[in-house]
Amino acid sequence: MKKVVFFCIGLWMVSCAEKVIEPPEKLISKDKMVEIYHDLALLKAAERNIEPILKHKGITIMEYLYDKHGIDSVQLTQSDLYYASVPLEYQAIYEEVNAILERRTKAMENATKQKNDSVRKTRKLMRDSTRGPRPTNKSTKTKGKIEAGKKTEKKVKENQT
């Protein structure tokens, strides 16, 4: 919110609700601006990893964005300047971008957790299948029954001879 206050002061105390500049002829819609800023955030985050690919193909991130969204640098600059002159709209755009990024982050965290859980279960199954049945800790009661059963078998055999 401080940015809004400083911005309004920088515009010679013009009301934050007033339009300081007129919308440009080719104003990009708020929804499209959200898409553009979202893509820009993702590309900037991945820039280090995709930089070799972009260099190899001779593409810059901004050129890619312009091409993908069918806009040019002037149109983006003028639209950005316009929305910046209406702080509440500009803030709404950035809040929507942030919300989308947070949803994507949560979805990725959940997918990673599911994958890790699945890998753990598979490893446990593989480990169990290669070890054979696990020895069970038999109680003394069970041991006594087994030993009594063996004695009974022995007596039966002796009686048969």
SULRAPE-V357421 format. One record per backbone hydrogen bond with DSSP energy under -1.0 kcal/mol. NH is the residue of the N-H (numbers start at 1). CO is the residue of the C=O. If there is no record, write none. Layout:
nh: (NH | NH)
co: (CO | CO)
//
This chain:
nh: (5 | 6 | 7 | 8 | 9 | 10 | 12 | 27 | 33 | 34 | 35 | 36 | 37 | 38 | 39 | 40 | 41 | 42 | 43 | 44 | 45 | 46 | 50 | 51 | 54 | 55 | 56 | 57 | 59 | 64 | 65 | 66 | 67 | 68 | 69 | 71 | 76 | 77 | 78 | 79 | 80 | 81 | 82 | 83 | 84 | 85 | 86 | 90 | 91 | 92 | 93 | 94 | 95 | 96 | 97 | 98 | 99 | 100 | 101 | 102 | 103 | 104 | 105 | 106 | 107 | 108 | 109 | 110 | 111 | 112 | 113 | 114 | 115 | 116 | 117 | 118 | 119 | 120 | 121 | 122 | 123 | 124 | 125 | 126 | 127 | 128 | 129 | 130 | 131 | 132 | 138 | 143 | 144 | 145 | 146 | 147 | 148 | 149 | 150 | 151 | 152 | 153 | 154 | 155 | 156 | 157 | 158 | 159 | 160)
co: (1 | 2 | 3 | 4 | 5 | 6 | 9 | 24 | 29 | 30 | 31 | 32 | 33 | 34 | 35 | 36 | 37 | 38 | 39 | 40 | 41 | 42 | 46 | 47 | 50 | 51 | 52 | 53 | 54 | 60 | 61 | 62 | 63 | 64 | 65 | 66 | 72 | 73 | 74 | 75 | 76 | 77 | 78 | 79 | 80 | 81 | 83 | 86 | 87 | 88 | 89 | 90 | 91 | 92 | 93 | 94 | 95 | 96 | 97 | 98 | 99 | 100 | 101 | 102 | 103 | 104 | 105 | 106 | 107 | 108 | 109 | 110 | 111 | 112 | 113 | 114 | 115 | 116 | 117 | 118 | 119 | 120 | 121 | 122 | 123 | 124 | 125 | 126 | 127 | 128 | 136 | 139 | 140 | 141 | 142 | 143 | 144 | 145 | 146 | 147 | 148 | 149 | 150 | 151 | 152 | 153 | 154 | 155 | 156)
//
